[in-house]
Amino acid sequence: MDTYNWSTKRVVVTGGAGFLGRHIVSRLEQVGCREIWAPRQAEYDLRQMANIRRLIADARPHVIIHAAGHVGGIGANRAYPAEFFYDNLMMGVQLLHHAWEAGVDKFVALGTVCAYPKHTPVPFREEDLWNGYPEETNAPYGLAKKMLLVQSQAYRQQYGYNSVYLLPVNLYGPGDNFDPASSHVVPALIRKCLEARERGDAEIVVWGDGTPTREFLYVEDAAEAITLAAERYNGSEPVNIGSAFEVRIGDLVHMIADVVGFTGQIVFDPTKPNGQPRRKLDTDRAEQAFGFTAHTPFVDGLRRTVEWYLAEQAREQTVAVPVAGRAAVSDAS
């Protein structure tokens, strides 16, 4: 296989300042890409067509990796289904269309495991994607992202446009969102366990009954997979991006508690939603199509994530505390 020369490519990474996007940018830099645009929403709100046209005109990209999204956990999806649908649909549909119209060489669309039907047989295979309706709590988000697959295949069929569609599983790692109002399960549980340990709480309460399973992919592995797909994959079929490691939520909580040192009781609240019953991807296509297999063991990834979060907490406390005789340092300085 010929070596892909990233040093000659201009690349736009939408969401490049976000959790996954920052790691994609870092990976592109590692493989030699010199011109990377990571547009901020304040400057290029991609829900607006004029901003998309302006971004493409300004960046003149050879490749667009569309990693931007309005995302969150079960609570956020239940609270804001309309926003999750509208924002993700408008960003994706307009961006892909104008990428084709402007002659951008390649478009890499990132979907979501939430696009799969609620009761998909495990492991999830790409050909099962249309065999039912997604799990209700995140269906608007999942369906909005799923439309990128329809559009990608339609534009390839009619125009021969090189757009590919990837389906990442739940991601975790350094830089994740730890805001309790919008975080996903791993950072939410890490924060819950750490704060309970610091307060000396006797127990923590976890949503659901603990029986659902999830698959998690370390974010640096995900960035590697996306970069490899941008280099090597030029097909119409969707491709799962995962670790092939499935864990029960009940076991996950205990693993996180062990890593952070919380020794209290774990109580499950079955009155809260479980979400999809099981999630585990078949990852054979990614290995066959562009040579990707995940390589970060889950517990190792958890430890790195906890270490990053603790370091960030310490940094924020240092920034917030004034030094004697001097003004307080702030992020704006």
C-alpha positions as CSV (number, residue, x, y, z in Angstrom):
1,M,0.0,0.0,0.0
2,D,1.3,3.4,-0.9
3,T,2.1,5.7,2.0
4,Y,-0.4,8.5,2.4
5,N,1.3,11.8,2.4
6,W,-0.4,13.9,5.1
7,S,2.1,16.7,4.8
8,T,0.5,17.7,1.5
9,K,-3.1,17.8,2.8
10,R,-5.1,20.6,4.3
11,V,-7.6,19.0,6.8
12,V,-10.6,20.5,8.6
13,V,-11.5,18.7,11.8
14,T,-14.9,19.9,12.9
15,G,-15.2,19.7,16.7
16,G,-11.5,19.9,16.7
17,A,-11.5,21.7,20.0
18,G,-13.7,19.1,21.6
19,F,-12.9,15.8,23.3
20,L,-12.5,13.5,20.3
21,G,-11.5,16.3,18.0
22,R,-8.4,17.3,20.0
23,H,-7.1,13.8,19.8
24,I,-7.8,13.6,16.1
25,V,-5.8,16.8,15.6
26,S,-3.0,15.4,17.7
27,R,-2.9,12.2,15.7
28,L,-2.9,14.1,12.4
29,E,0.1,16.1,13.7
30,Q,1.9,12.9,14.6
31,V,1.5,11.5,11.1
32,G,2.9,14.7,9.5
33,C,-0.2,16.8,8.7
34,R,0.9,20.5,8.7
35,E,-2.3,22.4,7.9
36,I,-5.2,21.5,10.2
37,W,-8.2,23.7,10.8
38,A,-10.2,23.1,14.0
39,P,-13.0,25.6,13.7
40,R,-14.6,27.0,16.9
41,Q,-18.4,27.3,17.1
42,A,-18.1,31.0,18.0
43,E,-16.4,31.7,14.7
44,Y,-18.1,29.0,12.5
45,D,-21.5,27.9,13.8
46,L,-21.9,24.9,11.4
47,R,-25.7,24.9,11.8
48,Q,-25.7,27.9,9.5
49,M,-25.1,27.4,5.8
50,A,-23.3,30.6,5.3
51,N,-20.7,29.7,8.0
52,I,-20.1,26.3,6.3
53,R,-19.5,28.0,3.0
54,R,-17.1,30.5,4.6
55,L,-15.2,27.7,6.4
56,I,-14.6,25.8,3.3
57,A,-13.6,28.9,1.4
58,D,-11.2,29.9,4.2
59,A,-9.6,26.5,4.8
60,R,-9.7,25.1,1.2
61,P,-9.5,21.6,2.6
62,H,-8.5,18.4,0.9
63,V,-10.2,16.3,3.7
64,I,-12.9,17.1,6.1
65,I,-13.3,14.9,9.3
66,H,-16.7,15.7,10.7
67,A,-16.3,15.1,14.5
68,A,-18.5,17.9,15.7
69,G,-21.7,17.0,17.4
70,H,-24.2,18.0,20.1
71,V,-23.7,15.1,22.5
72,G,-24.5,14.0,26.0
73,G,-25.6,11.2,28.3
74,I,-29.0,9.7,28.8
75,G,-30.2,12.6,31.0
76,A,-29.2,15.2,28.4
77,N,-30.7,13.2,25.5
78,R,-34.0,13.0,27.4
79,A,-34.1,16.7,28.3
80,Y,-33.1,18.1,24.9
81,P,-34.2,15.6,22.1
82,A,-35.2,18.4,19.7
83,E,-31.8,20.2,20.0
84,F,-29.9,16.9,19.7
85,F,-31.8,16.1,16.5
86,Y,-31.8,19.5,14.8
87,D,-28.2,20.5,15.6
88,N,-26.6,17.3,14.5
89,L,-28.8,16.9,11.4
90,M,-28.2,20.5,10.2
91,M,-24.4,20.4,10.8
92,G,-23.9,17.1,9.0
93,V,-26.3,17.4,6.0
94,Q,-25.2,20.9,5.0
95,L,-21.5,20.3,5.6
96,L,-21.3,17.1,3.4
97,H,-23.3,18.8,0.6
98,H,-21.1,21.8,0.5
99,A,-17.9,19.7,0.7
100,W,-19.1,17.9,-2.4
101,E,-20.1,21.1,-4.1
102,A,-16.7,22.7,-3.4
103,G,-14.7,19.7,-4.6
104,V,-13.3,18.6,-1.2
105,D,-11.5,15.4,-2.0
106,K,-12.8,13.3,0.9
107,F,-15.4,13.6,3.7
108,V,-15.1,11.4,6.8
109,A,-18.5,11.3,8.6
110,L,-18.6,10.1,12.2
111,G,-21.8,8.5,13.2
112,T,-22.7,6.9,16.5
113,V,-23.4,3.5,18.0
114,C,-26.7,5.1,19.1
115,A,-27.9,4.7,15.5
116,Y,-28.3,0.9,16.0
117,P,-31.7,-0.6,16.7
118,K,-32.5,-1.1,20.4
119,H,-32.5,-4.9,20.2
120,T,-29.7,-5.5,17.7
121,P,-28.1,-9.0,18.0
122,V,-24.7,-8.9,19.7
123,P,-22.2,-8.3,18.4
124,F,-23.6,-5.4,16.3
125,R,-22.8,-5.9,12.7
126,E,-23.0,-3.1,10.2
127,E,-25.6,-4.9,8.1
128,D,-28.0,-4.9,11.1
129,L,-28.1,-1.1,11.2
130,W,-31.5,-0.7,9.6
131,N,-33.3,-3.6,11.3
132,G,-35.2,-1.6,13.9
133,Y,-35.7,1.7,15.7
134,P,-32.9,3.0,18.0
135,E,-33.2,3.0,21.8
136,E,-35.8,5.7,22.7
137,T,-33.8,7.8,25.0
138,N,-31.2,8.7,22.3
139,A,-33.1,8.0,19.1
140,P,-33.3,11.6,17.9
141,Y,-29.5,12.0,18.2
142,G,-28.9,8.5,16.7
143,L,-31.2,9.1,13.7
144,A,-29.8,12.5,13.0
145,K,-26.3,11.0,12.8
146,K,-27.6,8.1,10.8
147,M,-28.8,10.4,8.0
148,L,-25.1,11.1,7.2
149,L,-24.9,7.5,6.1
150,V,-27.9,7.8,3.8
151,Q,-26.4,11.0,2.4
152,S,-22.9,9.7,2.1
153,Q,-24.1,6.7,0.1
154,A,-26.5,8.8,-2.1
155,Y,-23.7,11.2,-3.0
156,R,-21.3,8.4,-3.8
157,Q,-24.0,6.7,-6.0
158,Q,-25.0,9.8,-7.9
159,Y,-21.8,11.9,-7.9
160,G,-19.1,9.4,-7.2
161,Y,-18.2,11.4,-4.1
162,N,-15.6,9.9,-1.7
163,S,-17.5,10.1,1.5
164,V,-17.1,7.4,4.2
165,Y,-19.1,6.7,7.4
166,L,-17.7,5.4,10.7
167,L,-19.6,4.2,13.7
168,P,-17.6,4.8,16.9
169,V,-18.7,3.1,20.1
170,N,-18.7,4.9,23.5
171,L,-15.4,6.8,23.9
172,Y,-13.6,7.7,27.1
173,G,-10.2,9.1,28.0
174,P,-8.2,12.2,28.9
175,G,-10.1,15.4,28.0
176,D,-13.5,13.9,28.4
177,N,-16.5,15.9,29.6
178,F,-17.0,15.5,33.4
179,D,-19.9,17.9,33.7
180,P,-22.6,15.9,35.6
181,A,-25.4,17.5,33.5
182,S,-24.1,16.3,30.2
183,S,-21.3,13.7,30.7
184,H,-21.3,10.1,29.5
185,V,-21.2,7.1,31.8
186,V,-17.4,6.7,32.4
187,P,-16.6,10.3,33.3
188,A,-19.9,10.6,35.2
189,L,-19.0,7.6,37.4
190,I,-15.4,8.6,37.8
191,R,-16.5,12.0,39.2
192,K,-19.2,10.5,41.3
193,C,-16.8,8.0,42.9
194,L,-14.1,10.5,43.5
195,E,-16.4,13.1,45.1
196,A,-18.0,10.4,47.3
197,R,-14.5,9.3,48.4
198,E,-13.4,12.8,49.2
199,R,-16.6,13.5,51.3
200,G,-16.4,10.1,53.0
201,D,-19.8,9.1,51.7
202,A,-21.0,5.6,52.7
203,E,-22.6,5.0,49.3
204,I,-23.2,6.2,45.8
205,V,-26.4,5.8,43.7
206,V,-26.1,4.8,40.1
207,W,-28.9,5.1,37.5
208,G,-30.5,1.9,36.3
209,D,-30.2,-1.7,37.6
210,G,-26.7,-2.3,36.5
211,T,-27.5,-5.1,33.9
212,P,-27.0,-3.2,30.6
213,T,-23.6,-3.7,28.9
214,R,-21.5,-1.3,27.1
215,E,-18.3,-1.3,24.9
216,F,-15.8,1.5,25.4
217,L,-13.0,2.6,23.2
218,Y,-10.0,4.7,24.4
219,V,-10.1,8.1,22.7
220,E,-6.5,7.8,21.4
221,D,-7.4,4.5,19.7
222,A,-10.4,6.1,18.2
223,A,-8.3,9.0,16.7
224,E,-6.0,6.4,15.2
225,A,-8.9,4.5,13.7
226,I,-10.3,7.7,12.1
227,T,-7.0,8.7,10.7
228,L,-6.4,5.3,9.2
229,A,-9.9,5.3,7.6
230,A,-9.2,8.8,6.2
231,E,-6.0,7.3,4.6
232,R,-7.1,3.9,3.5
233,Y,-10.9,3.5,3.3
234,N,-12.9,4.6,0.3
235,G,-16.0,2.5,0.5
236,S,-19.7,3.1,0.8
237,E,-20.5,0.7,3.6
238,P,-20.5,1.9,7.3
239,V,-17.6,0.7,9.5
240,N,-17.8,0.0,13.2
241,I,-15.0,1.5,15.3
242,G,-14.7,-0.2,18.7
243,S,-12.6,-2.3,21.1
244,A,-14.7,-5.5,21.1
245,F,-14.6,-5.3,25.0
246,E,-18.1,-5.5,26.6
247,V,-18.7,-4.8,30.3
248,R,-21.8,-4.8,32.5
249,I,-22.6,-1.4,34.0
250,G,-22.6,-3.0,37.4
251,D,-19.1,-4.3,36.9
252,L,-18.0,-1.0,35.4
253,V,-19.0,0.9,38.5
254,H,-16.9,-1.5,40.7
255,M,-13.9,-1.2,38.3
256,I,-14.0,2.6,38.5
257,A,-14.5,2.5,42.3
258,D,-11.4,0.3,42.6
259,V,-9.3,2.6,40.4
260,V,-10.3,5.7,42.3
261,G,-10.3,4.1,45.8
262,F,-13.9,4.5,46.7
263,T,-14.8,1.7,49.2
264,G,-18.4,2.5,50.0
265,Q,-21.6,0.8,48.9
266,I,-22.9,1.0,45.3
267,V,-26.7,1.3,45.1
268,F,-28.5,1.0,41.8
269,D,-31.7,2.9,41.2
270,P,-34.0,0.8,38.9
271,T,-36.5,3.7,38.6
272,K,-34.0,5.4,36.3
273,P,-33.6,4.3,32.6
274,N,-31.1,1.7,31.7
275,G,-30.7,2.8,28.0
276,Q,-30.0,0.2,25.4
277,P,-29.8,-3.4,26.9
278,R,-26.5,-4.4,25.3
279,R,-23.8,-2.8,23.2
280,K,-20.9,-4.6,21.6
281,L,-19.6,-4.1,18.1
282,D,-18.3,-6.5,15.5
283,T,-15.1,-4.8,14.5
284,D,-13.9,-7.2,11.8
285,R,-14.6,-4.7,8.9
286,A,-12.4,-2.0,10.4
287,E,-9.5,-4.5,10.6
288,Q,-10.0,-5.8,7.1
289,A,-10.7,-2.4,5.4
290,F,-8.0,-0.3,7.0
291,G,-6.0,-2.3,9.5
292,F,-7.4,-1.0,12.7
293,T,-7.6,-2.9,16.0
294,A,-7.8,-1.3,19.4
295,H,-4.8,-1.8,21.7
296,T,-5.4,0.1,25.0
297,P,-6.6,-2.3,27.8
298,F,-9.7,-0.9,29.4
299,V,-8.3,-0.7,33.0
300,D,-5.2,1.1,31.7
301,G,-7.3,3.6,29.9
302,L,-9.4,4.2,33.0
303,R,-6.3,4.9,35.1
304,R,-5.0,7.4,32.5
305,T,-8.4,9.1,32.5
306,V,-8.6,9.3,36.3
307,E,-5.0,10.7,36.4
308,W,-5.8,13.3,33.8
309,Y,-9.0,14.4,35.7
310,L,-7.1,14.7,39.0
311,A,-4.4,16.7,37.4
312,E,-6.9,19.0,35.9
313,Q,-8.7,19.4,39.2
314,A,-5.3,20.3,40.9
315,R,-4.5,22.7,38.1
316,E,-7.9,24.5,38.4
317,Q,-7.4,24.8,42.2
318,T,-4.0,26.2,41.7
319,V,-5.3,28.8,39.2
320,A,-8.1,29.8,41.5
321,V,-6.1,30.3,44.6
322,P,-4.3,33.8,44.8
323,V,-0.6,33.8,45.5
324,A,0.2,35.9,48.6
325,G,1.0,39.5,47.6
326,R,-0.1,38.9,43.9
327,A,-3.3,39.0,41.9
328,A,-5.1,35.7,41.3
329,V,-4.2,34.1,38.0
330,S,-7.1,33.3,35.7
331,D,-7.5,31.3,32.5
332,A,-7.9,34.6,30.6
333,S,-4.5,35.9,31.5
